Amino acid sequence: MSLLQIAWFEYRRRIRSKWFIIGTFGMPILIMGISLVTGFMADASAGLETKQYGLIDETSYFGKKLSQALDLRYADEETPPLDIAVAEGEFSELRNQYDMLVTDNFLDAYFVIPADFRSTAQIRNYSRTSTNIHVYEVLETELKDLLIEDKTQQFQLSPEVIEALFFDIDVTHYDVGATEKREQDELIADYIAPFIFMFLLLIGIFTGGQLLLRAVLEERSSRVIEVLLSTVSYNDLMGGKILGLGLLGLTQSAIYLTLGVVAGHYYDLSLITPIIGLLYFAYFILGYLLYAGIYIGVGALFDSEQEAQQAIQIITFIAIIPALLWTLVIENPNSTLVNVLCYFPPVTPFFMMIKIAVGETTVFQVMSTLIILTISVYGGIRASAKVFRTGILLYGKRVNLTEIMRWIKA
């Protein structure tokens, strides 16, 4: 049995699995389904309940106006998100009553429009827990409009003057050298696409790594590994498993990128260019090989998956970093922090893929990060091979870091 035979066996066994098919095609369908359902629920206000709020109006003017404005705002909705009961009077006289209504859950919270609202433009909120932020935004918007209307009458300003003073700025986007403006969906795609590329890399690399870890642990715990090593060398066994599951990840990535091309063509969006596709596969291969060496080395040291998972918790933490900082890369692609992270091999593929999708990188940076990754892969695979060769047949023995370092240096 040779390296290629082992690789083909691992690839064929996994790709024919129903779980691979479900995972590969089910994930996009699941994500799309969740997006559509949540969008429908947001539009239809499905499951929305009306929040009950109280309002103490010391001005005896703005509370009534606010109630009318909210009725008009939610006139077309069967279930308005909030309902406000207005009481005119002094806060000091009504406070105990409203505190009790909130404590007894008759009200979610209550607001106070103070007597000096015209000069301070401030209101107060009293609640047991944090009130819905959306409520603040609605009240701020409506009361601002009412205050502007009130000052308009106070200073006897004409509607024409108000219209001239209050307006929105509309930004029209163009590509450099182009004459046709860019549509909103293109701008959204440009913002989301880098995250999608990074997310696909994360899924492909770490899914392949986890499969590799389980494959080694299963064969090790069942002693099948001893039979395999009687017919094949350590290097061929390790290389075959890495290659086979790497091809599985490449297949999955190719499917996703093909779907991306089809979706881009359907919506007339240029999501994936040949250069982006080529660099995606380059960073995927190097990133997978880097983590595959770690996973297969860890798998050779432990007898159970639980112990192995505890040992690679730091790898899980590293995977979270790109997911947390992707907006930083998009908005500040040439910052010092981002450029430093691009040269840190464990996260290089993910941050570089975002920068490439954004279009804020150079040929030198791409080539230099690929070279650094290649060197890291070479060193990592060599170290993992030594750990694999020594540790794969050690059963029931706790191996410490000193021993592992001695194996690597040997």
N, C-alpha and C positions, 0 to 999 in steps of 0.2 A: 504494500500500500504506500503510495507516494503523497507528497504534500498536496498536489492537485486533486488527487482522488478524495482525500479528506475534505478539502475545500468544497468540492462538488457535492459530497455526501451531506455536509452541514448545510450548504445552500439549498439543495433539493429538499432536504427534510424540513427545513424551516419555511420555505416559500410555499410548500404544498400544505402547510398547516392552515386550518380554518381560522386560527387566531391571527395569523399574519394577514390574511385577506380581510378579516373583520377590522383589525387595527388599521390597516392601510387605507381602506375605503370608508370604513365606518367613522374614523376620526373627523375627516372633512365634512361628512354628512352630519355628524353630531354637532360640530361647531356651527355649521351653517343653520342647522335646525334650531339650536339654542338662540342664535342671533335673531332668526326670523320670529321665533316665539316671543322672545323678550321685547323685540321691536313692536310686535302686534299688541302685546300687553301694555306697553307704554303708550301706544297710540290709542288703544281702546280703553285705557285706564282700568284694565281687568284687575279685579281683586283690590281696587282702591277703596278705602273707607274715608269718610268725611271727618276731618279733625275739628274738634269743637274748641274754640278760643273765646275768651272774654276780652273786652276792651273798655277801659275806664278813660273817658274823654273829658279832660279838665277844660278844654277849649269850648266845649258845647257846639262845635262846628265841624271839625275834621272827621270825627267818628261817624257821623251820619253820612257825610260825603264818601268816606271810605267804604261803608257798607253798600252804598249804591254803586260804586265803582266795581266792587267785587261781584255783585249780582250781575252787572253787565259783562264782566270778564268771563264768568262761568255760565252765561245764559244758555249756551249750546251743549253743556255737559250734564248728563243725567246724574252723575255723582261728583259734585264739586269737591276738590281736595280739602277745602277748609270752609268753616262757617263761623262767623264772628258775631257774638251778641254784644251790642254796644250799650254802655250805661254812662250817662252824663253825671258828673259830680266830682267831689274832691277825693283824691286817692287816700288820704288819711282816714276818711269816713268809710270807704268801701273796701279797704285792704283786707280786713279780717274776714269779711264775707267771701271775697274772691280767693283768699288763701285756702279757706275751707272747701270751696268748690273744686279747687285743684287737688287738694289732699284726698277728697272723697271720689276723685276720678270723674266728676261731672264735667270738668274742663281739662283739656290737655295742658293749657297754660293760659296766661292772660297778659295783655299789653297795657301800657299806660301812655297816653298822649298828654304830656304835661302842659300847664298853662302857658309856659314860655316857648312852646313848640315853634311858633313863627320866627323867633329870633335864634333859637338853638338848633332847630331841625333834628332833634333827638327824641327818640321814644325809648321806653324801658320794657323789658320782658321779664316775667316771673314764671318759673316752671320748676318741677321736681327733677326733670332730666333735660337733656339737650333737645331743644325743639327742632323740628325739621328745617334744614337750611333753606329749602325751597320757600317756606313760609316767610322767612326774613326777606328774601329777594322780592317776593310778590308785594309785601307790605312796603318795602323801601321804594319800589318802583311806583306804586299807586300813590303813596303819600308824597313822593317827590313831585309827581304830576299835579296833585292837588295844591301843593305849596307854590308851585310855579303859577298855577291858575290864580291863586290868592294874591300873590305879589303882582301879577299882571293887572288885576283890578285895583290893587293898592296904588300902584304907580301909573295907572291909566295908560297902559301900553296897548297898542293896537295888535290884532292878530297877525298883521303883516310883519311887525317888528319881532314878535315871538317866533314866527316861522323863520325869520332871517337869523335869529340868534341860536336856535336849536335845530341841529341837523346832524345827520350821520355821514361819515366819510366812507365811500365805497372804493375799495382797492381792487383794481383790475390787474391780473397777472399775465405776463407774457414770457415766453422763452427768449433768451438773448438772440437777436437777429430775426425774430419772428414777427409777423404782423397780426396773426390771429390770437385772440386772448385764450387763456387756459380756462377750462371749465372746472367747476367745484369738485367733481368726482375725480379729476386728474390730480388735483392738489391733495385730496384725501388719500388717493392711491400712493402718491409719492411719500406721504407720511407713514402709511401703514406698511408698505412693501418692505422696508428695511427690517421691521420687526418680524414680519413673516419669514424672511430669509434666515434671520437669527433663530427664530423658533424652530424652523425645520431642521437647522443644523443641530440644535440642542436635542430634539427628538431623535433624529437619526443616529447621532453619535452615542448618546447615553442609552438608547434602546439597544443598540448593537453591543455596547459594553455590558449591559445587564444580562443579555442573552449569553454572551461569552462567559460571564461569571457563573451563571447557572449551569451551563453545559459542562464546565470544568468540575464544579462541585458535585453534580449528579454522577459523572463518571468516576470521580474520586471516591465518593461515598459508597458507590456500588461496586467498587474495585474493578470496573470495566477498564479503567485507565491502565491497569497492569497488563491486561490482555493486549491492549492497543500498543503498548510500548514493547511488547515482545515481537511485534511485526513492523514497527515504524520507529524512527529516531525521535528524540525529544523535540528537536528543531522542526522536523516535518509535521509532527502532531500539533505543536503550538502554532506554526505558520499556517497550517491548513485550516485550523479553527478560526484564526484571525482573518484569513483571506475569505473563507466561506461566508462568515457573518458580515464581513465588510461588503461583499457583493450583494448581500441581502439589503443592507442599508442603502447601497447605491441604487438598487432596483426601486426601493421605496422612494428615494429622492427623485429619481427619474420620473416616476409616476406623478409626484406632486408638482414638479416643474412643468411637466407636460400639461397637467390640468391648469397650471398658472398661465401657460401660453395660450391655451384654448380660451380661458376666461378673459384674458387680456384682449384677445382678438374679438371675442364676442362683444365686449364693452368698449372696444376701440381704444384700449389703453396699452401703452408700451411698458409692461411690467417686467419682462425678462428679455434682455438683449443677449446675443451670443457671448459677449465678453463676461457678463454677469454669470451666465450659466456655466461657462468654462471655469471661472474663478470659484464659483460655488463648489463644484466637484473637486477642485484642487484643495480647497480648505477643508472640505468634508473628508477627503481621503487622509490628509495629514492629521486632522483633528481626531478622526476615528482611530488611526494607528497609534497616536499618542495615548489615548485613553484605553485602547485595547490592551496595550502593554501593561498598564496599571491594573486593569481588571483581571487579566489572566494571571498576573503575578500574585495578586491578592487571593484569587481562587485556588492557587497552588498551596497556600499556607493554612487554609482552614478546612475543617471537616463539615461545617454547617453554614447555610446561607445567612442565618442570623448573626453569627460571629463575623462573617465577611462583610455584611452590610454595616455593622458597627465600625469596622476598620476603615471603610471608605466614606464615612460621613463627611470628611473634609472635601471629598470630591463633589458630593451633593451641594455643599455650601458654595463651592466655586461655580457650579452650574447656575446658582441663583444670581450671581453678580451681574452677568449680562442682562438677565431678565429685569433686574432692578434699575439698571443704568442706561437702558436703550434710548430713552428720551433724551438723556444727557448727550449721547453720541449724535443723535439726529440734530439737536439744537446747537451743540458746540463740538462739531466733529474734529476741529483742529486745536482743541484745548490741550494743555500739557498733560492733564490726567488721562484723557482719552488716548493720546499718542503713547504714553507710557504703558497703558494697559494693552495696547495693540502689540507691544513687544514682550508681553508676559505670556509664554507659550500656552498655559492651560486655558486662557481666554482669548488668545489671538484670533482663532477662526471666527468667533462670534462677533467681536468688535470690528474686525476688518470687513466682515461681510456687511455689517451695517454701514460702514463708511463707504464701501464700494457702491452699495445700493443708493446712498445719498449722493454719490458723485464727488465726494470730498477726500480723495486720496491721490497719491502719485504713483508712477511706475516704480520709483525707487522704494517707496514704502511697501508696495505689494511684493516686489522681488525680495527685499530684505526680510520681511516677515515670513515669506515662504522658505527662505534659506534657513532662518532660525528655527522654524518648525521642523524642517527636514533634519537638521542636526539634533534637535530634541527627540524626534522620533527614533533616529538611529541609536542615540544613547539610551533612551527608554526601553526600546525593544531588546537591546543587548543586555541591559540590567535585568529585565523581566525574564529573559531566556535563562539566565544563570539562576535566578530564584526558582523558576519553573522546573528546571532540571534537577535541582537539589531538593526542593520542598514537595514536589508532587507525590512522592511515595512515602513521605513522613506522616504517619498516622498517630493521633492522640498525643502529639508533642507540642507544647507551647513554644513558639519561636519568638525570641525577642529581637529588637532592632539591631543589637550588636551582631548577632549571628547573621541576620540578613545582609548587613553591610559587609561582613566577612565573605559571604557567598559572592556578592557582587564584585568585590575586589579580587577574588581568586582567579 
